[in-house]
Amino acid sequence: MSTCQNCNNMWNWKQTIRKTTTLDPAMTCPNCGEKQYQTQKSKKRISFLTVIILLPLLIQTFSDIPVIMLLSLLPVIAVIVFLLYPFFVELSSKERYIGEE
């Protein structure tokens, strides 16, 4: 779960979802009010999670499983990814861009 790098406050699931679903990359800590940013490592992990949602479509291209069965898996996988999403979010006190150390 997300932890503020300034005050070490662990965010709950609801706070993490609420803060990460906005267009602003800065997320204000609900405890200390400091701005936090999602790490590049965290963004990469989450991008792999979103690819998992499309996995049934890839499976369908290589197998004879009925399309209806695979399409019915899409909402189930999407909900699972949505529930797991906050556990993959890592925070940093500084905003870093791709390629920065």
N, C-alpha and C positions, 0 to 999 in steps of 0.2 A: 504494500500500500504506500501511497505517496507520503513523504516525510519532509517537512519544511527544513531547509538547510540552515536557517537562522535560529529558530527556537526548538527544533527537533520535535515539533508537534506532528503526530501522525494524523493525516486527514482520513475521514471516513469515506466510505464508498460513494455516498451521495454528494459530498463536497467535491470529490475528485471528478465525478461525472459532470457536475454543474460547472466547475472551473475549466475543464478541458473541452467543453463543447461550445465555447465562444470563439469569436474571430480574433480576439486580442491574445497574443502569445504570452503576455504577462498574466500570471495568476496570483491574486493577492491571498496571502495566508490568512485563514479565518481566525487564527490565534494572535499573531503578532502584527499583521497588516503589511508585512514586507512582500515585495514582489518576488515571485518564483517563476522559473522557466523550465519547460520540459527539456531534458537532455537529448542530444542527438541519438545516443544509444537507445534511449527509450522510444524515440520516434521510429527508429528502424525496427525494433521489436514489434511495435504496434502495426507497422505497415505489413509485416508478415501475418499478423492476426487478421487483417482485412482480406488478405489473399486467401486465407482458409475459407472464407465465406464462399468464394467462387470454386472451391474444390469439387463439389458435385458436378459442375459443368465440365471440368477437366476429366473427371472419372467417366462421364457419359461418352466422351469422344473415344475412349479406349475400351469400352465394355458394352455389353448388350443389356444393361440394366434399364428398365423402363424410365422414360423421361419424367413421367408423373411422380414416380417414387423419388427420383433425385431432386426434382423441383420442390417436393414437400420437405426435403431436408434443408433447403435454403433458410427458411425462417427459424428452424431449430438451431442451426449452426450460428445464424446471426444473433440470436438471443444469447447463446453460450458465449460468443465473442464479446457481446455487450456487457455481460456479467463479469467476464474475466478482465476486461479492458483496464479498470483502475488498478489492478494488481501489477500491471506492466509499466505504469507511469512512474518515472523517476524525476525528481526535481533538482534544480540547481539555482543558486542565488544570482548567477550571471547568465545572460543570454549569450549563447554560443551559436555560431553558424557552421554549416558544413565545411569541413577542411580546417577548422580552427582547433588548436590543441588546448 
